């Protein structure tokens, strides 16, 4: 993401180049921007991406599911294994709790991504 002051500086530089006789598209290209990006910045100069509300995913794990995942990961038979082996062993036994990446994410949030002996 480009910071707010850098955006204003880029807009200012492009406007100076245009005032000196350059084409707007060429000035944008020199700064590594597209013409559309410049138009968007001029229309809405502040960056609203961080403040945009994003809905919760429908497949997000519930707190009970997260707790169950941690309980399974901390069982003696799985405590020394990384998530990709836990998921594989659970799948072999016909159990599905979450994907490998979800296991990694939940363990990292619980600060248990390292061996859990």
C-alpha positions as CSV (number, residue, x, y, z in Angstrom):
1,X,0.0,0.0,0.0
2,X,1.2,3.5,-0.8
3,X,1.0,5.9,2.1
4,X,-1.2,8.9,2.1
5,X,1.6,11.5,1.8
6,X,3.2,9.5,-1.0
7,X,-0.1,9.5,-2.9
8,X,-0.4,13.2,-2.6
9,X,3.2,13.6,-3.8
10,X,2.6,11.4,-6.8
11,X,-0.5,13.3,-7.7
12,X,1.4,16.6,-7.4
13,X,4.3,15.3,-9.5
14,X,1.9,14.1,-12.2
15,X,0.0,17.4,-12.3
16,X,3.3,19.3,-12.6
17,X,4.3,17.1,-15.5
18,X,1.0,17.7,-17.2
19,X,1.3,21.4,-16.7
20,X,4.7,21.3,-18.3
21,X,3.2,19.6,-21.4
22,X,3.4,15.9,-20.7
23,X,0.6,13.5,-21.3
24,X,-1.1,12.3,-18.1
25,X,-0.8,8.6,-19.1
26,X,2.9,9.0,-19.8
27,X,3.5,10.7,-16.5
28,X,1.7,7.9,-14.7
29,X,3.8,5.3,-16.5
30,X,7.0,7.1,-15.4
31,X,5.9,6.7,-11.8
32,X,4.8,3.1,-12.3
33,X,1.1,3.8,-11.9
34,X,-1.8,3.2,-14.2
35,X,-4.0,6.1,-15.3
36,X,-7.0,4.4,-13.6
37,X,-5.1,4.4,-10.3
38,X,-4.5,8.1,-10.6
39,X,-8.2,8.7,-11.4
40,X,-9.2,6.6,-8.3
41,X,-6.8,8.5,-6.1
42,X,-8.1,11.9,-7.3
43,X,-11.7,10.8,-6.8
44,X,-11.0,9.5,-3.2
45,X,-7.6,10.6,-1.9
46,X,-7.8,8.7,1.4
47,X,-7.1,5.0,1.5
48,X,-10.2,3.2,2.7
49,X,-9.0,-0.3,2.4
50,X,-8.1,-0.8,6.1
51,X,-11.4,0.6,7.3
52,X,-13.6,-1.4,4.9
53,X,-15.9,-3.7,6.7
54,X,-15.5,-7.3,5.7
55,X,-18.1,-9.9,6.5
56,X,-17.1,-13.0,8.5
57,X,-16.6,-16.1,6.4
58,X,-19.5,-18.5,6.6
59,X,-17.1,-21.4,7.1
60,X,-15.3,-19.8,10.0
61,X,-14.6,-22.2,12.9
62,X,-16.8,-21.7,16.0
63,X,-15.1,-21.4,19.4
64,X,-16.1,-24.9,20.2
65,X,-14.6,-26.2,17.0
66,X,-11.3,-24.3,17.7
67,X,-11.3,-25.8,21.2
68,X,-11.8,-29.3,19.8
69,X,-9.0,-28.8,17.3
70,X,-6.6,-27.7,20.1
71,X,-7.6,-30.6,22.3
72,X,-6.9,-33.1,19.5
73,X,-3.6,-31.4,18.6
74,X,-2.5,-31.6,22.3
75,X,-3.4,-35.3,22.7
76,X,-0.3,-37.4,23.5
77,X,-0.5,-39.2,20.1
78,X,-0.5,-35.9,18.2
79,X,1.5,-33.6,20.5
80,X,4.8,-34.2,18.8
81,X,3.4,-34.1,15.2
82,X,3.2,-31.1,12.8
83,X,-0.3,-30.2,11.5
84,X,0.2,-31.9,8.1
85,X,0.8,-35.3,9.8
86,X,-2.1,-34.7,12.2
87,X,-4.5,-34.0,9.4
88,X,-3.3,-37.1,7.5
89,X,-3.7,-39.4,10.5
90,X,-7.1,-38.1,11.3
91,X,-8.1,-38.5,7.6
92,X,-6.9,-42.1,7.7
93,X,-9.1,-42.8,10.7
94,X,-12.1,-41.1,8.9
95,X,-12.1,-37.9,11.0
96,X,-12.1,-34.4,9.5
97,X,-11.7,-31.4,11.8
98,X,-10.1,-28.8,9.6
99,X,-7.7,-28.3,6.8
100,X,-4.0,-28.3,7.3
101,X,-3.7,-24.6,6.9
102,X,-6.5,-24.1,9.5
103,X,-4.6,-26.3,11.9
104,X,-1.5,-24.2,11.4
105,X,-3.5,-21.0,11.8
106,X,-5.3,-22.1,15.0
107,X,-2.1,-23.4,16.6
108,X,-0.3,-20.2,15.8
109,X,-3.0,-18.1,17.3
110,X,-2.8,-20.3,20.5
111,X,1.1,-20.0,20.3
112,X,1.4,-23.7,20.0
113,X,2.9,-23.9,16.5
114,X,6.1,-25.4,17.9
115,X,6.3,-29.0,19.3
116,X,3.6,-29.4,22.0
117,X,5.2,-32.0,24.3
